[in-house]
Amino acid sequence: MHDRAREARVGDHQVTAAAFVTARSTDELVAAVVAADAAGDPLLVLGGGSNLVVSDAGFPGTVVHVASEGIDLRAGANG
């Protein structure tokens, strides 16, 4: 989950940040956001969309890349 890299590739883009986290599940996403909040870090959450503009200056906080592969919906007891 915590790549803690200053640079990471997201699609065709190079993203520079103080910390970079890839969240592959809801639990990892929540943990990353809670950790950044507890540390007082600025937070940028990247979804899976292709419309991304990356500054040459980078981002001064934690970037969380949401890399989940979808959700699993299961019928409850009431269908």
Protein Blocks (a to p, Z undefined) as FASTA:
>chain_A
ZZopabdcehjbccddfbdcddfbfklmmmmmmmmmmnopacddddfbfbdcddfkbpab
dcdddfbebdcddddfkZZ
